């Protein structure tokens, strides 16, 4: 199937198992010319060439399919008299696998024992350097104008040969490995690959004269689940160019794992070469413990690390230390008991133990099922260990972790870059009834482990989770030495789960053992709510009456257990129940401001409404228009290699009765889905989530790439106008506010994901701001100072401006305008206050029309009333003035009579004016006064003793006397 004219020499391994033996005529002429020049130049007679000094090659095939066999010296000019060219085999001739073409007699012969042949095939299984015929290219992804100059060059981002395989790049450049082959008949190319990280896009395709296969058919390589996998593609006759192309797009700090390719071949797998066996050192063995014997003792044993590649009898080699030292066995793990032969067996259901004897749970309690491993005398039956080679990524029949009493640690591998694998398999979980009824509470169980790493170089400990035998997904990674610490992972689905710990001493691709003292230790592993698990304690349960007494039962969702009576009680309104500690009313936690609990008291939510009271007024909000999920993309970002990407956010402000509605998806492994079929994509659901988007114009694929979905908000903490809630702050300076008198409403969220950099989990705030100039759907904004929505990677902030973010309209938002009275009619019109900072709510009242009197009418009435009042006052004044004069006269007359009596004057016949007398006839006034003056005189003539003082004038014209 390879190009005619290629001779296959049997070989254990090859850098291209087919060596080219078809020189062109030009090469023969050059060699002949060189030999002639040497002969002429030296003047010495050359000896006839021996068979060991030349070899045979075929010329290129001509148009008739014929070729010639010619002899070619290994070193031109050293000998002469080469055999004459002879007619060669037909160009379509080929040998079978296991045979080779003997060029001397041009026939197929079987390979010698211990060697192999691919027939007319070609194989590449040595990658110390790039084999002849391969092209290795690296290019930048498509970028916007002006960005290329500021990005790092991609010329060094190529496929790298690493001995047994070739590794792809791990940066944002596109690395392409190409190989061209001309086939005289159809064939097959197959290769082995290791593709563990979906952060790299890996594709393999073929271009040929017949355009087969189609560029889009089977070009997208799926990630490997367990070790190496084989990929095979049919090839047509003619020219075929094979392409292996990778593009990484990880924008996080950790670089993705490269794609590895090996054994690019037509058929069989090659064998490996032999190496010198080194002398054994103390790094080539490890210690372990035997199972407990009948006396309850265990032995310390030393073993050689497998495979044993060292020699004990070589100079300087160490011997294996003596084994057999006995010590007392550690106790059994909680939930197990020790049998008569010192083995550990699980306690029956309904009982518990601390590692010694089983005890029945008291009345009113039930066993808390799970697995708690803290003593490591033997590996538990639901755990297994192995080693994954860091060189060729194949699983080995070796023990990766060894028990050591109070911990389990990583053993010695074949190489320091091997992965030491420990796996725990849990068949399923049995969460409490309250958890099952809560569709939004994802916590089914949890796993907690205590670990420690001791490293001198760049070791890494990975914790991975797999579900239903699917590929393990890395959850957390620890680099370098880490002190003894605890880690908890929340299990969100009830399925068969596998938990894997993988430890790699170094990522350097070097054979041998230099860092065997670098170890990872697991001290304890605790998994809760395990189906068919064991119990280390019993917890209170709800009781129900039966004919045989009382038995445990599950409380309904949202009910807590009274420790004293065992009865179930509903949590108060607007509180949620701690699902894993439902004991006592203190287990009911109040909801945050602006939220309320659902019917089963499992979560707090906001129904898209809020009421805020202040000293001036009460604001009522309705955010139902903003309830649907919306998306927001940050500005373009560029990695160090110039790859353009976006942070894409999806937000659902208040969800649907607590149900989260934002979805973010990882579609890296589903770029090519046949029409009419659906593929599986990793997705998460949250209030707010984020993913990385690489647009199609950058990747060159038919659809954009979305990857690395992350939940930013799993729980709604509260809704308030305060800037801080539950330790979460929404800084006002991130979104400066123009003073309109309407406060921002802030939604506070938390995420369940806890990472090393975000020890308290991620948090999110969404400011909802009243802006009457925005449409109802509004607009989302990111902080100007933090274009990716976060300034620290843990706290995310968004601003949502909308007209419906304004409070609902009330009577305080409008005022009345009253018109003048026109033709006996007056109108009252109601208008909104400007600027209008409300929506919905109450409507403006209708215009009101009333009957009124004009101003002319009321003026006439006023003038008439004033005139009448003035006349009345004048009349009254005259009346009282006249009457006052009469009284004054009478009084004066009386005084004058009294004076005459004192002077012995004749007595008066009467002290009063008789009828018919005229007062004015005898009254003498000394002076005439005005009306005002007389009134004043009248009021001032009373003496302090209560009598009036009246001025009198004697008849003799003497001075006046006051009496």
CORBEL-V734507 format. One record per residue. N is the residue number from 1. OMEGA is omega in whole degrees, 0 to 359 (* if undefined). NEAR is the number of other ideal C-beta (glycine too) atoms within 10 Angstrom. Layout:
N:OMEGA:NEAR, N:OMEGA:NEAR
This chain:
1:177:22, 2:184:21, 3:178:19, 4:183:23, 5:178:20, 6:180:19, 7:183:21, 8:175:25, 9:180:16, 10:183:18, 11:178:17, 12:179:14, 13:180:15, 14:176:19, 15:192:19, 16:191:17, 17:179:25, 18:178:22, 19:181:16, 20:179:14, 21:184:20, 22:180:20, 23:174:18, 24:179:10, 25:180:11, 26:179:8, 27:178:15, 28:180:15, 29:179:11, 30:179:13, 31:179:17, 32:178:13, 33:180:12, 34:179:13, 35:179:18, 36:180:12, 37:179:11, 38:181:15, 39:180:14, 40:185:8, 41:185:9, 42:181:10, 43:181:6, 44:179:8, 45:182:7, 46:179:14, 47:179:11, 48:183:9, 49:174:17, 50:181:8, 51:180:9, 52:183:7, 53:177:15, 54:176:19, 55:182:17, 56:173:19, 57:176:23, 58:171:23, 59:177:20, 60:180:14, 61:177:19, 62:184:10, 63:180:5, 64:180:8, 65:180:12, 66:179:13, 67:182:21, 68:173:16, 69:181:21, 70:177:23, 71:183:18, 72:180:16, 73:176:17, 74:178:11, 75:182:9, 76:175:16, 77:181:18, 78:180:14, 79:181:17, 80:180:15, 81:177:10, 82:178:17, 83:180:13, 84:176:8, 85:177:13, 86:180:11, 87:183:10, 88:178:22, 89:176:18, 90:182:14, 91:182:18, 92:182:11, 93:177:15, 94:176:20, 95:178:21, 96:176:12, 97:183:14, 98:178:16, 99:175:19, 100:182:22, 101:176:24, 102:187:13, 103:181:18, 104:178:11, 105:175:7, 106:178:16, 107:180:11, 108:179:18, 109:181:13, 110:178:13, 111:177:17, 112:180:10, 113:181:5, 114:178:8, 115:184:14, 116:176:20, 117:178:26, 118:187:25, 119:177:19, 120:181:27, 121:180:22, 122:185:25, 123:177:26, 124:180:25, 125:173:23, 126:186:21, 127:173:23, 128:174:10, 129:181:10, 130:182:17, 131:179:20, 132:178:11, 133:179:15, 134:173:21, 135:184:12, 136:185:14, 137:175:17, 138:181:18, 139:173:14, 140:171:19, 141:179:23, 142:183:16, 143:177:18, 144:180:12, 145:177:6, 146:182:7, 147:185:14, 148:184:12, 149:184:8, 150:182:9, 151:181:19, 152:182:15, 153:183:12, 154:186:21, 155:181:11, 156:182:11, 157:183:23, 158:172:19, 159:186:26, 160:175:18, 161:182:18, 162:174:15, 163:183:13, 164:181:19, 165:175:25, 166:186:25, 167:180:21, 168:173:26, 169:179:25, 170:178:20, 171:188:23, 172:175:26, 173:175:28, 174:180:23, 175:183:26, 176:175:20, 177:186:21, 178:174:16, 179:181:18, 180:179:14, 181:178:21, 182:183:14, 183:176:20, 184:173:20, 185:185:14, 186:182:14, 187:183:19, 188:171:13, 189:174:22, 190:180:14, 191:175:21, 192:181:22, 193:176:22, 194:189:21, 195:187:23, 196:192:20, 197:181:20, 198:175:20, 199:175:20, 200:173:24, 201:183:23, 202:179:25, 203:175:19, 204:179:20, 205:184:18, 206:172:22, 207:182:15, 208:183:19, 209:184:11, 210:181:12, 211:180:10, 212:358:17, 213:177:17, 214:186:10, 215:185:11, 216:183:14, 217:173:13, 218:182:16, 219:183:19, 220:183:18, 221:178:21, 222:178:14, 223:180:16, 224:181:18, 225:181:13, 226:175:12, 227:184:14, 228:174:20, 229:184:15, 230:176:9, 231:184:17, 232:180:9, 233:177:18, 234:179:13, 235:175:21, 236:178:17, 237:181:16, 238:181:15, 239:177:14, 240:175:22, 241:183:13, 242:182:20, 243:167:17, 244:186:24, 245:180:22, 246:174:26, 247:176:25, 248:179:27, 249:177:25, 250:179:22, 251:177:19, 252:185:11, 253:182:7, 254:179:12, 255:179:13, 256:177:19, 257:184:20, 258:171:24, 259:180:28, 260:179:23, 261:178:25, 262:174:24, 263:173:20, 264:192:23, 265:171:20, 266:178:22, 267:211:17, 268:179:16, 269:180:11, 270:178:19, 271:182:13, 272:179:11, 273:180:8, 274:180:7, 275:180:8, 276:180:6, 277:180:11, 278:177:15, 279:181:14, 280:177:22, 281:179:15, 282:177:11, 283:183:17, 284:177:21, 285:181:20, 286:181:20, 287:177:14, 288:180:18, 289:176:19, 290:175:17, 291:182:15, 292:176:22, 293:183:13, 294:179:9, 295:180:10, 296:181:13, 297:177:13, 298:182:23, 299:174:15, 300:184:17, 301:174:17, 302:182:14, 303:174:16, 304:176:15, 305:179:21, 306:355:15, 307:180:11, 308:183:14, 309:181:17, 310:179:20, 311:180:13, 312:185:13, 313:179:7, 314:181:12, 315:179:6, 316:182:8, 317:177:14, 318:179:14, 319:178:9, 320:179:14, 321:180:12, 322:179:9, 323:172:13, 324:179:9, 325:184:10, 326:175:12, 327:178:11, 328:179:11, 329:173:23, 330:178:19, 331:176:18, 332:176:24, 333:179:23, 334:182:22, 335:180:27, 336:175:24, 337:184:21, 338:180:18, 339:181:11, 340:179:6, 341:174:10, 342:173:17, 343:182:16, 344:179:22, 345:181:12, 346:176:19, 347:177:21, 348:181:11, 349:181:13, 350:179:14, 351:182:18, 352:176:22, 353:174:23, 354:181:17, 355:179:18, 356:181:12, 357:179:11, 358:180:18, 359:179:15, 360:179:13, 361:178:19, 362:177:9, 363:181:12, 364:178:18, 365:177:19, 366:181:20, 367:175:23, 368:188:21, 369:178:21, 370:174:23, 371:176:22, 372:181:24, 373:177:22, 374:174:18, 375:190:20, 376:174:24, 377:173:21, 378:179:16, 379:179:17, 380:185:16, 381:180:8, 382:176:16, 383:177:17, 384:183:16, 385:179:19, 386:180:16, 387:175:25, 388:183:20, 389:175:19, 390:180:21, 391:182:17, 392:176:18, 393:172:22, 394:178:12, 395:182:15, 396:177:17, 397:184:8, 398:175:20, 399:183:24, 400:180:24, 401:180:27, 402:178:22, 403:182:22, 404:176:17, 405:182:15, 406:173:13, 407:173:20, 408:188:25, 409:182:22, 410:180:31, 411:180:24, 412:179:26, 413:178:27, 414:180:20, 415:181:20, 416:179:24, 417:172:19, 418:175:26, 419:178:21, 420:191:26, 421:172:24, 422:185:23, 423:174:19, 424:181:20, 425:178:15, 426:186:22, 427:182:12, 428:185:15, 429:177:22, 430:182:17, 431:176:19, 432:181:18, 433:180:15, 434:179:23, 435:180:21, 436:181:14, 437:182:15, 438:183:23, 439:182:11, 440:178:17, 441:187:22, 442:185:15, 443:177:16, 444:179:22, 445:177:26, 446:176:16, 447:180:22, 448:178:14, 449:178:20, 450:186:16, 451:177:23, 452:175:18, 453:178:21, 454:188:15, 455:174:21, 456:178:13, 457:188:13, 458:179:14, 459:178:24, 460:174:19, 461:181:23, 462:170:18, 463:186:19, 464:181:18, 465:176:17, 466:182:18, 467:177:15, 468:176:9, 469:176:11, 470:182:13, 471:176:15, 472:178:20, 473:178:12, 474:180:15, 475:182:15, 476:180:14, 477:175:14, 478:182:20, 479:177:13, 480:181:14, 481:177:12, 482:178:17, 483:181:8, 484:185:11, 485:183:11, 486:177:11, 487:181:16, 488:177:10, 489:180:17, 490:178:14, 491:190:22, 492:180:15, 493:179:11, 494:182:16, 495:174:16, 496:186:15, 497:172:22, 498:179:18, 499:188:22, 500:172:19, 501:181:23, 502:182:22, 503:178:28, 504:184:21, 505:178:29, 506:178:20, 507:179:14, 508:181:13, 509:179:16, 510:178:13, 511:177:13, 512:182:15, 513:178:21, 514:188:16, 515:181:18, 516:177:19, 517:175:12, 518:187:21, 519:169:23, 520:181:27, 521:172:20, 522:182:22, 523:181:17, 524:176:18, 525:182:23, 526:179:18, 527:183:24, 528:173:20, 529:183:22, 530:174:23, 531:182:14, 532:178:11, 533:179:25, 534:185:25, 535:174:26, 536:177:22, 537:177:16, 538:182:19, 539:178:18, 540:180:18, 541:175:24, 542:184:24, 543:173:20, 544:183:13, 545:177:9, 546:181:9, 547:182:4, 548:181:6, 549:179:8, 550:180:13, 551:182:14, 552:175:19, 553:180:16, 554:175:18, 555:174:21, 556:179:14, 557:180:22, 558:179:23, 559:176:21, 560:183:25, 561:174:23, 562:185:17, 563:184:10, 564:185:9, 565:184:11, 566:180:19, 567:179:13, 568:178:19, 569:180:16, 570:176:16, 571:176:22, 572:180:11, 573:179:11, 574:171:14, 575:178:19, 576:186:23, 577:173:25, 578:190:14, 579:186:18, 580:176:17, 581:187:12, 582:185:25, 583:179:14, 584:182:14, 585:178:11, 586:176:9, 587:179:18, 588:184:22, 589:180:14, 590:175:14, 591:179:21, 592:181:19, 593:178:17, 594:180:25, 595:176:24, 596:183:14, 597:175:23, 598:187:18, 599:183:9, 600:175:20, 601:180:27, 602:180:21, 603:176:23, 604:182:23, 605:175:22, 606:183:22, 607:178:17, 608:175:18, 609:182:14, 610:175:22, 611:182:11, 612:181:18, 613:175:9, 614:180:10, 615:183:4, 616:185:8, 617:177:14, 618:179:11, 619:175:22, 620:184:17, 621:174:23, 622:184:18, 623:184:21, 624:178:14, 625:181:18, 626:187:21, 627:184:15, 628:179:12, 629:177:16, 630:182:17, 631:180:11, 632:177:18, 633:176:13, 634:178:17, 635:181:9, 636:176:15, 637:182:14, 638:176:17, 639:182:18, 640:179:10, 641:177:21, 642:178:23, 643:179:26, 644:178:22, 645:179:23, 646:167:19, 647:184:22, 648:182:18, 649:172:24, 650:185:22, 651:168:26, 652:192:22, 653:184:25, 654:176:24, 655:180:22, 656:183:13, 657:179:12, 658:179:23, 659:182:14, 660:189:25, 661:179:17, 662:182:23, 663:174:15, 664:191:25, 665:172:16, 666:184:19, 667:184:19, 668:183:22, 669:180:21, 670:180:17, 671:181:18, 672:178:17, 673:180:15, 674:182:9, 675:182:4, 676:179:5, 677:178:6, 678:180:8, 679:179:11, 680:178:9, 681:176:14, 682:181:16, 683:176:14, 684:179:19, 685:183:18, 686:170:27, 687:178:29, 688:178:29, 689:184:27, 690:173:27, 691:180:22, 692:182:22, 693:171:19, 694:187:23, 695:183:16, 696:180:12, 697:177:12, 698:183:22, 699:183:20, 700:180:12, 701:184:19, 702:179:9, 703:176:13, 704:180:17, 705:174:21, 706:186:20, 707:173:22, 708:177:19, 709:182:22, 710:175:18, 711:178:22, 712:183:28, 713:177:28, 714:183:25, 715:174:22, 716:182:25, 717:180:23, 718:179:19, 719:185:27, 720:174:19, 721:176:15, 722:183:12, 723:181:15, 724:178:13, 725:176:20, 726:178:11, 727:179:10, 728:182:19, 729:173:15, 730:185:23, 731:181:14, 732:183:11, 733:177:8, 734:180:18, 735:182:18, 736:186:7, 737:170:13, 738:187:6, 739:176:5, 740:181:13, 741:179:10, 742:182:20, 743:174:17, 744:173:19, 745:186:22, 746:174:23, 747:181:29, 748:181:27, 749:171:24, 750:176:20, 751:178:24, 752:184:15, 753:177:16, 754:180:16, 755:179:16, 756:181:11, 757:178:10, 758:185:15, 759:178:8, 760:183:13, 761:178:16, 762:176:25, 763:182:25, 764:172:30, 765:175:24, 766:176:25, 767:177:21, 768:189:23, 769:177:22, 770:175:23, 771:184:20, 772:180:17, 773:180:7, 774:177:17, 775:183:12, 776:179:11, 777:175:14, 778:179:20, 779:180:13, 780:180:18, 781:172:17, 782:178:22, 783:180:18, 784:182:9, 785:180:9, 786:189:16, 787:179:14, 788:177:17, 789:181:21, 790:178:19, 791:182:15, 792:179:9, 793:183:14, 794:183:16, 795:184:20, 796:185:25, 797:179:23, 798:175:24, 799:179:21, 800:179:25, 801:181:20, 802:176:22, 803:180:20, 804:172:23, 805:175:25, 806:179:25, 807:177:25, 808:182:17, 809:177:19, 810:181:14, 811:179:11, 812:184:14, 813:176:19, 814:178:17, 815:185:11, 816:174:11, 817:184:10, 818:181:11, 819:176:13, 820:181:10, 821:181:15, 822:178:10, 823:177:7, 824:181:11, 825:178:12, 826:184:16, 827:175:15, 828:183:14, 829:181:14, 830:181:15, 831:178:11, 832:174:13, 833:182:11, 834:354:6, 835:181:9, 836:183:14, 837:178:19, 838:176:22, 839:178:20, 840:177:16, 841:181:14, 842:178:13, 843:177:9, 844:177:12, 845:178:12, 846:178:9, 847:183:12, 848:181:12, 849:180:11, 850:177:11, 851:184:8, 852:174:15, 853:182:11, 854:182:12, 855:179:10, 856:180:8, 857:183:10, 858:177:10, 859:179:10, 860:179:10, 861:181:11, 862:180:10, 863:180:10, 864:180:10, 865:180:10, 866:180:10, 867:179:10, 868:181:10, 869:180:10, 870:179:10, 871:181:10, 872:180:10, 873:180:10, 874:180:10, 875:180:10, 876:181:10, 877:180:11, 878:181:11, 879:182:10, 880:178:11, 881:180:12, 882:181:9, 883:181:10, 884:179:14, 885:179:14, 886:181:11, 887:181:10, 888:179:18, 889:180:15, 890:183:14, 891:180:14, 892:179:18, 893:180:18, 894:181:13, 895:181:16, 896:177:20, 897:180:15, 898:181:13, 899:178:13, 900:179:14, 901:180:12, 902:181:7, 903:179:7, 904:175:7, 905:181:11, 906:182:7, 907:178:10, 908:178:14, 909:182:6, 910:178:10, 911:180:11, 912:178:11, 913:181:16, 914:183:7, 915:180:5, 916:181:5, 917:178:11, 918:183:8, 919:189:14, 920:181:10, 921:186:7, 922:183:11, 923:181:13, 924:178:10, 925:180:9, 926:180:9, 927:178:7, 928:181:7, 929:176:12, 930:179:8, 931:181:12, 932:180:8, 933:178:11, 934:177:15, 935:179:14, 936:179:12, 937:181:14, 938:183:15, 939:185:8, 940:184:9, 941:179:16, 942:181:11, 943:181:10, 944:182:5, 945:175:5, 946:180:6, 947:178:10, 948:176:14, 949:185:13, 950:179:18, 951:180:14, 952:180:15, 953:182:15, 954:182:13, 955:180:9, 956:179:6, 957:175:6, 958:182:8, 959:179:7, 960:176:11, 961:177:13, 962:177:10, 963:*:16
